[in-house]
Amino acid sequence: MVVNEQGMYENREVFIMSYNLPSWGTTNINIPDFLKGIWDKASSILVNAQPNTYTLTVQVNDTNGSPINSATVSVAGQTKSGAQVTFNLAQGTYSVTASAPNYEPLTVTVKVPDTKVQIFQLRSSSQVPTTVEKYRKDGTRIFYGVGQDGLNAFNYSENIRNQWNSLVDQLINALQGEPPSKVSSYIANKQGGTYIFYDYLTQKLDDYISYSTAQNYASTFIPKIKATISDVNSVMPLIKGDEEWNNLAPKVVALYDNVMSLSSNVKSLYESLFNWYNVMSSSEKAIMDDARNHTLYNSGYLAGITKYIANNVRGKTKTFGDGYNDLSNLKSTYSTLQNEASYLQNLISKLQALQQKYHYPAPSSSNVSNNITNAMNNKTTNVTQNTSQQSQSLLNNALNIYKSANLNPISTSATPQTTPTQTAATIVSIPQQPSAQQPTKTEGFKITPDIAIGGLVALVGLGLALFGGKK
């Protein structure tokens, strides 16, 4: 047993053990080498169980190479103070920042463990240019100051100039292409007084400005243009709403006039079919009733819309938010009129189909007696040739005509009269313009002289049918 160079005891005697293994024969084992192999394996496991760390030393000097004892160094979330500091870091890339009072800070990137020592040289703040000045496009000089104060003044002026130019662009965008005078009048109407901001749109600062000018913009003009942008944004919905209303209003008026024209056509068709009402089916009567309700026979038909358009829409122009406030009403009216126009067109198609079915003139008080007289003349001429049954049939036809007239009241003012010379194929014309004359109330059937004569003729015909056939 001896002491080695590291001061540790070492047994340099070699022990060899021999084993007689049946399958391998005799085997010799060197005991020290065997134990060393076990130790090396265990050491490898222990070392790999923890990450390796490496030392990074940072030295902070000034530009003359002198240490800066007030320096502060930051890296990987760790901060240490002093001219020379050390960090234990894992392998990787790091940003290292060194700073100190009255010195400009500096940041570098290092790789660990490649970099073991990092030296900084910080420049004193007093080493900035002694004079800070700029020249305008016209060649005039702007003096901002000396040293750091001058640099600060220049940076402040540039910041204000950029901020102002950005606000001018915001104002132009807020106008959305509207004339500034129009927007200004809306703001003045809303707030009262006079509101002018046109100059803001031409005051972009495309050249350097002095420190004093920058201060004036910051304290006076920037707050004003910010308030102006806010005012423009507040009235822009009113302007756009008024424009939309003014564009939609003529369309609403034109659609309303079209609906009234369609309703007039419905009225004309209704009147031409009125005397056939009592012989119509229930579904046909429903169409007629619907037609009556969609004309001026119904005093409430579109009454609210008619008043609204007459008082608020026709010939009107909205400004200062009046259109914006009424836009929902106008849109609702337009939608209602669109639906009504579609409904009336469908109703007209139905009435025209009825007119094709009842295309011959309906009986009226002026031709009922003529029809009966003609029937009776036909009976007298052929009385010797007709049987009692034929005479009775002819008389029944005359009485049916009379009955039809009795069941269908005639309005002498609302229903056009059909003259005897009209043929059965006559089609009633449809007026294209609304009738200015309101239909008078339909009166019940009255016994007029021609009807009385017709009745007398019918009685004479009855006598002839009863007695003439027996000769």
C-alpha distance (Angstrom), angle and dihedral (degrees) to the residues before:
residue distance angle dihedral
M1 . . .
V2 3.82 . .
V3 3.84 137.6 .
N4 3.83 113.2 -108.6
E5 3.85 129.8 -148.0
Q6 3.81 91.8 -83.0
G7 3.79 91.8 54.7
M8 3.76 94.8 -106.7
Y9 3.82 127.2 128.7
E10 3.74 114.4 -106.7
N11 3.76 130.3 -173.2
R12 3.74 107.0 -144.7
E13 3.76 95.9 179.3
V14 3.74 112.5 110.0
F15 3.75 117.4 -132.4
I16 3.74 117.3 -161.3
M17 3.73 122.9 -171.3
S18 3.78 123.2 -162.5
Y19 3.79 123.3 -150.2
N20 3.77 125.1 -172.3
L21 3.80 104.6 -145.9
P22 3.80 114.8 -175.8
S23 3.76 94.3 -140.3
W24 3.82 98.5 38.7
G25 3.73 102.2 30.4
T26 3.82 120.2 -138.2
T27 3.92 114.1 -6.1
N28 3.82 125.6 -169.2
I29 3.91 119.4 -153.7
N30 3.82 122.4 -162.9
I31 3.84 101.9 -143.7
P32 3.88 100.0 -158.1
D33 3.80 92.7 49.3
F34 3.78 90.4 47.6
L35 3.81 93.1 52.6
K36 3.82 92.2 44.8
G37 3.80 90.2 55.8
I38 3.78 90.6 53.9
W39 3.83 91.4 49.8
D40 3.81 93.8 48.9
K41 3.79 90.7 51.9
A42 3.83 92.4 49.8
S43 3.83 91.9 46.9
S44 3.80 90.7 52.7
I45 3.79 90.8 52.9
L46 3.82 92.4 49.8
V47 3.80 94.1 47.7
N48 3.81 94.0 49.5
A49 3.81 92.1 49.1
Q50 3.86 91.6 73.3
P51 3.88 128.1 46.1
N52 3.76 117.1 -109.2
T53 3.83 116.4 -110.4
Y54 3.74 126.3 -158.1
T55 3.75 133.0 -157.7
L56 3.82 121.0 -113.8
T57 3.80 116.4 -171.4
V58 3.83 118.9 -162.0
Q59 3.82 122.6 -162.0
V60 3.84 119.3 -168.0
N61 3.83 118.2 -159.6
D62 3.79 136.9 160.7
T63 3.80 122.8 -114.4
N64 3.82 89.0 -84.5
G65 3.81 92.3 56.6
S66 3.79 95.2 -107.6
P67 3.83 116.4 139.3
I68 3.82 116.3 -107.3
N69 3.77 104.7 -140.4
S70 3.84 93.0 -172.4
A71 3.80 92.0 58.9
T72 3.78 123.6 125.9
V73 3.81 123.1 -153.7
S74 3.79 125.1 -162.5
V75 3.79 128.5 -170.9
A76 3.83 134.5 154.9
G77 3.81 92.8 -7.8
Q78 3.80 93.0 -50.4
T79 3.81 122.0 114.1
K80 3.80 125.4 -168.7
S81 3.80 132.1 173.5
G82 3.79 129.2 -138.6
A83 3.76 142.5 69.2
Q84 3.81 90.7 -83.1
V85 3.81 124.4 27.7
T86 3.82 134.9 167.2
F87 3.81 130.9 -143.7
N88 3.81 130.5 -168.5
L89 3.79 106.8 -140.6
A90 3.77 137.3 171.9
Q91 3.77 119.9 -122.0
G92 3.82 112.1 -70.8
T93 3.82 148.0 83.7
Y94 3.83 119.2 -63.8
S95 3.83 139.9 -177.2
V96 3.80 110.8 -132.2
T97 3.83 120.3 -164.5
A98 3.78 125.3 -165.9
S99 3.80 122.8 -170.6
A100 3.77 140.7 162.9
P101 3.81 137.9 176.3
N102 3.83 112.8 -80.4
Y103 3.80 90.5 12.8
E104 3.78 131.4 100.1
P105 3.83 110.2 -112.4
L106 3.78 119.8 -119.4
T107 3.82 132.7 -160.2
V108 3.80 127.3 -163.0
T109 3.81 135.4 176.1
V110 3.82 120.3 -124.2
K111 3.80 135.7 -178.1
V112 3.79 119.8 -136.6
P113 3.03 127.8 -116.5
D114 3.83 90.8 10.7
T115 3.82 91.1 65.4
K116 3.78 113.4 52.9
V117 3.83 99.3 164.1
Q118 3.82 127.1 31.5
I119 3.82 119.4 -170.2
F120 3.84 120.8 -162.2
Q121 3.82 126.4 -161.7
L122 3.81 110.1 -163.6
R123 3.79 122.0 -160.1
S124 3.78 118.1 -132.7
S125 3.83 116.9 -115.9
S126 3.80 88.2 -125.5
Q127 3.76 88.3 66.0
V128 3.87 93.7 74.2
P129 3.85 115.7 108.6
T130 3.76 112.1 -65.7
T131 3.83 93.1 -137.5
V132 3.85 126.3 38.3
E133 3.79 114.4 -163.2
K134 3.83 139.1 148.7
Y135 3.79 133.9 -165.0
R136 3.79 125.5 -131.1
K137 3.79 122.7 -134.4
D138 3.78 89.6 -98.4
G139 3.79 90.0 56.6
T140 3.80 98.2 -106.7
R141 3.80 116.0 138.5
I142 3.79 125.6 -122.4
F143 3.81 113.9 -156.7
Y144 3.79 114.4 -156.1
G145 3.80 100.7 176.7
V146 3.77 144.9 -93.1
G147 3.76 127.5 -59.7
Q148 3.77 121.8 -23.7
D149 3.79 92.6 -16.1
G150 3.78 91.1 58.7
L151 3.78 91.3 47.5
N152 3.79 91.1 49.9
A153 3.81 90.8 50.0
F154 3.79 91.7 52.0
N155 3.82 93.4 47.5
Y156 3.82 90.5 49.2
S157 3.82 92.2 50.2
E158 3.81 92.0 49.4
N159 3.80 90.8 49.4
I160 3.82 92.6 51.9
R161 3.81 91.6 45.8
N162 3.81 92.2 52.9
Q163 3.78 91.9 44.5
W164 3.80 92.1 52.2
N165 3.80 93.9 48.8
S166 3.81 90.0 50.7
L167 3.82 90.9 52.1
V168 3.82 91.5 50.8
D169 3.80 88.8 54.4
Q170 3.81 89.7 49.5
L171 3.80 90.5 52.5
I172 3.81 92.3 50.3
N173 3.80 90.1 50.4
A174 3.81 91.4 47.6
L175 3.83 90.7 57.1
Q176 3.84 89.7 62.8
G177 3.78 91.0 -153.3
E178 3.82 94.7 -54.6
P179 3.83 117.5 139.8
P180 3.82 109.2 -96.3
S181 3.82 90.5 -132.5
K182 3.81 90.9 57.2
V183 3.79 93.1 48.6
S184 3.79 90.5 45.4
S185 3.83 91.2 53.4
Y186 3.82 90.6 51.9
I187 3.80 91.3 51.0
A188 3.81 91.3 46.8
N189 3.82 90.7 49.2
K190 3.78 91.0 50.1
Q191 3.80 97.2 44.2
G192 3.79 101.4 25.3
G193 3.78 127.4 -123.1
T194 3.78 126.8 48.2
Y195 3.77 123.0 -37.6
I196 3.81 118.7 -170.2
F197 3.80 124.7 166.1
Y198 3.81 103.3 149.0
D199 3.81 93.3 118.3
Y200 3.79 91.0 62.7
L201 3.80 89.3 68.2
T202 3.82 92.8 60.9
Q203 3.79 99.2 40.2
K204 3.78 102.2 86.1
L205 3.79 109.1 146.3
D206 3.80 107.0 -129.1
D207 3.82 94.4 164.2
Y208 3.79 137.6 53.9
I209 3.80 116.9 -75.7
S210 3.76 127.9 -154.7
Y211 3.76 124.3 -109.5
S212 3.81 92.1 -107.9
T213 3.84 91.3 50.2
A214 3.79 89.9 50.1
Q215 3.79 90.3 52.0
N216 3.83 90.3 50.9
Y217 3.81 91.7 50.9
A218 3.78 91.8 47.1
S219 3.80 94.6 51.1
T220 3.83 100.5 36.3
F221 3.79 118.9 13.0
I222 3.79 101.8 36.8
P223 3.84 93.8 55.3
K224 3.83 89.2 47.0
I225 3.79 95.6 50.6
K226 3.81 90.6 46.2
A227 3.82 89.1 53.6
T228 3.81 90.0 47.0
I229 3.80 91.9 52.7
S230 3.79 88.9 51.1
D231 3.84 91.3 49.7
V232 3.81 92.2 48.3
N233 3.79 91.2 50.8
S234 3.81 90.6 49.9
V235 3.85 95.7 54.3
M236 3.80 98.2 36.6
P237 3.84 93.1 85.0
L238 3.82 88.4 53.3
I239 3.79 91.9 50.8
K240 3.80 93.7 47.8
G241 3.82 91.3 44.2
D242 3.80 91.9 52.2
E243 3.80 90.9 48.1
E244 3.80 91.7 51.0
W245 3.82 91.3 47.9
N246 3.80 92.8 49.4
N247 3.79 91.0 49.7
L248 3.81 93.8 48.0
A249 3.83 98.6 42.9
P250 3.86 96.9 74.8
K251 3.79 89.5 49.0
V252 3.79 90.5 52.6
V253 3.82 92.0 50.1
A254 3.82 92.3 48.5
L255 3.81 90.9 48.2
Y256 3.81 91.2 48.7
D257 3.82 91.1 52.0
N258 3.79 89.7 49.8
V259 3.80 90.9 51.2
M260 3.80 90.2 51.4
S261 3.81 90.2 50.8
L262 3.80 90.9 50.1
S263 3.79 89.7 48.1
S264 3.82 89.2 52.3
N265 3.79 89.6 54.0
V266 3.79 89.5 50.4
K267 3.80 88.9 51.6
S268 3.81 92.4 51.8
L269 3.80 92.3 48.9
Y270 3.78 90.6 47.0
E271 3.80 91.9 52.7
S272 3.80 92.8 47.7
L273 3.81 90.1 54.9
F274 3.78 99.1 37.9
N275 3.83 97.9 99.3
W276 3.79 90.1 56.4
Y277 3.81 93.4 54.9
N278 3.83 96.5 102.3
V279 3.78 93.9 54.2
M280 3.83 94.7 46.4
S281 3.79 124.8 104.9
S282 3.80 120.4 -106.4
S283 3.84 91.9 -101.7
E284 3.81 90.9 50.0
K285 3.79 90.6 49.1
A286 3.83 88.3 51.8
I287 3.81 89.1 56.4
M288 3.80 90.1 49.8
D289 3.80 92.0 48.4
D290 3.78 90.1 48.9
A291 3.79 90.0 50.3
R292 3.80 91.8 51.9
N293 3.84 90.9 51.8
H294 3.82 91.7 51.9
T295 3.81 95.0 55.7
L296 3.76 135.1 66.4
Y297 3.81 88.1 -88.6
N298 3.81 80.8 84.9
S299 3.80 104.9 68.0
G300 3.80 91.1 -157.4
Y301 3.79 95.5 52.0
L302 3.84 106.7 129.4
A303 3.80 87.8 -28.9
G304 3.81 94.2 145.6
I305 3.79 93.4 46.6
T306 3.81 91.7 46.0
K307 3.80 90.9 54.0
Y308 3.81 93.1 43.4
I309 3.81 93.2 51.7
A310 3.80 93.6 44.8
N311 3.81 94.8 48.8
N312 3.80 103.6 31.6
V313 3.80 112.3 18.6
R314 3.80 117.1 29.0
G315 3.79 109.2 90.0
K316 3.81 92.7 -8.1
T317 3.83 130.5 133.5
K318 3.79 120.5 -165.2
T319 3.81 125.3 -144.7
F320 3.80 140.4 168.0
G321 3.80 93.8 29.8
D322 3.81 99.7 -48.9
G323 3.80 90.8 115.0
Y324 3.80 91.2 44.4
N325 3.81 90.2 54.0
D326 3.84 93.1 47.2
L327 3.80 97.8 39.3
S328 3.79 95.6 99.9
N329 3.84 91.1 53.0
L330 3.80 91.8 49.4
K331 3.80 92.7 48.8
S332 3.81 90.8 48.5
T333 3.82 90.8 50.5
Y334 3.79 91.3 49.2
S335 3.80 91.0 51.6
T336 3.82 91.9 48.4
L337 3.81 92.1 50.1
Q338 3.80 91.6 48.3
N339 3.80 90.1 54.6
E340 3.81 91.8 45.2
A341 3.81 93.0 50.5
S342 3.78 90.3 52.0
Y343 3.80 91.1 47.3
L344 3.81 93.3 49.6
Q345 3.79 92.5 49.8
N346 3.78 89.4 53.7
L347 3.81 90.7 46.6
I348 3.81 91.3 51.1
S349 3.80 89.6 54.4
K350 3.81 90.1 53.6
L351 3.81 93.1 48.1
Q352 3.80 91.7 48.1
A353 3.81 88.4 53.6
L354 3.80 88.9 53.3
Q355 3.77 90.0 48.5
Q356 3.78 90.1 55.2
K357 3.80 89.0 52.7
Y358 3.80 94.5 47.2
H359 3.79 95.3 35.5
Y360 3.85 98.7 140.7
P361 3.81 119.8 80.1
A362 3.78 115.7 -83.0
P363 3.86 115.5 -122.3
S364 3.78 114.4 -94.2
S365 3.81 136.0 -175.8
S366 3.82 91.8 -97.2
N367 3.79 97.1 59.4
V368 3.81 104.2 29.5
S369 3.81 92.2 85.1
N370 3.81 91.5 45.9
N371 3.78 90.5 53.1
I372 3.77 91.1 49.8
T373 3.86 92.4 46.1
N374 3.79 90.9 50.5
A375 3.78 90.1 50.8
M376 3.80 91.7 49.6
N377 3.84 92.9 47.5
N378 3.76 88.1 53.1
K379 3.84 88.9 51.9
T380 3.85 93.3 50.3
T381 3.81 94.4 48.9
N382 3.77 93.5 52.2
V383 3.81 99.1 31.0
T384 3.82 94.1 119.8
Q385 3.78 92.0 51.4
N386 3.81 100.4 44.5
T387 3.72 125.5 84.4
S388 3.77 121.5 -133.4
Q389 3.82 89.2 -102.4
Q390 3.82 92.3 55.5
S391 3.79 91.4 47.5
Q392 3.76 90.7 49.6
S393 3.85 90.6 50.9
L394 3.80 91.2 50.6
L395 3.76 90.7 50.0
N396 3.79 91.8 48.6
N397 3.78 89.5 54.5
A398 3.78 90.5 53.0
L399 3.79 91.4 47.8
N400 3.82 91.0 49.1
I401 3.76 89.7 55.2
Y402 3.75 89.4 49.7
K403 3.78 90.7 47.3
S404 3.79 91.0 49.6
A405 3.77 90.6 54.7
N406 3.77 90.3 48.4
L407 3.82 93.2 52.4
N408 3.81 95.7 46.4
P409 3.82 111.2 64.9
I410 3.78 112.9 -146.8
S411 3.78 124.4 -139.9
T412 3.79 105.4 -149.6
S413 3.82 91.4 -160.0
A414 3.82 102.5 37.6
T415 3.83 102.4 39.4
P416 3.81 120.2 64.3
Q417 3.81 112.1 -127.3
T418 3.78 119.9 -120.3
T419 3.78 114.7 -138.0
P420 3.83 121.0 -137.8
T421 3.78 90.2 -114.7
Q422 3.85 92.3 64.9
T423 3.76 114.9 102.3
A424 3.79 126.9 -130.8
A425 3.81 90.0 -105.4
T426 3.83 94.3 61.2
I427 3.84 111.5 129.1
V428 3.78 117.5 -152.0
S429 3.81 111.9 -120.6
I430 3.85 119.7 -123.4
P431 3.81 115.7 -129.6
Q432 3.81 112.3 -129.5
Q433 3.80 96.4 -156.0
P434 3.82 127.0 60.5
S435 3.80 113.5 -96.7
A436 3.75 111.8 -114.2
Q437 3.81 92.3 -156.7
Q438 3.79 115.3 83.4
P439 3.81 112.9 -136.5
T440 3.77 113.6 -105.2
K441 3.76 121.1 -124.2
T442 3.81 111.6 -79.9
E443 3.77 112.1 -111.8
G444 3.79 127.1 -147.4
F445 3.77 122.2 -102.3
K446 3.80 113.2 -71.8
I447 3.81 128.3 -162.5
T448 3.76 104.1 -114.9
P449 3.82 125.2 -176.5
D450 3.78 94.2 -100.0
I451 3.80 91.3 51.0
A452 3.80 90.5 48.9
I453 3.81 89.8 52.1
G454 3.78 89.0 47.5
G455 3.78 90.0 53.5
L456 3.79 91.4 50.4
V457 3.78 90.8 50.1
A458 3.80 89.4 50.0
L459 3.80 90.1 54.3
V460 3.81 91.4 49.7
G461 3.78 88.8 49.8
L462 3.80 89.6 51.7
G463 3.79 90.2 54.2
L464 3.76 92.1 49.7
A465 3.79 91.2 49.0
L466 3.80 91.7 51.7
F467 3.78 99.7 43.7
G468 3.77 106.3 19.4
G469 3.79 93.8 62.7
K470 3.82 92.9 58.4
K471 3.84 96.0 63.3
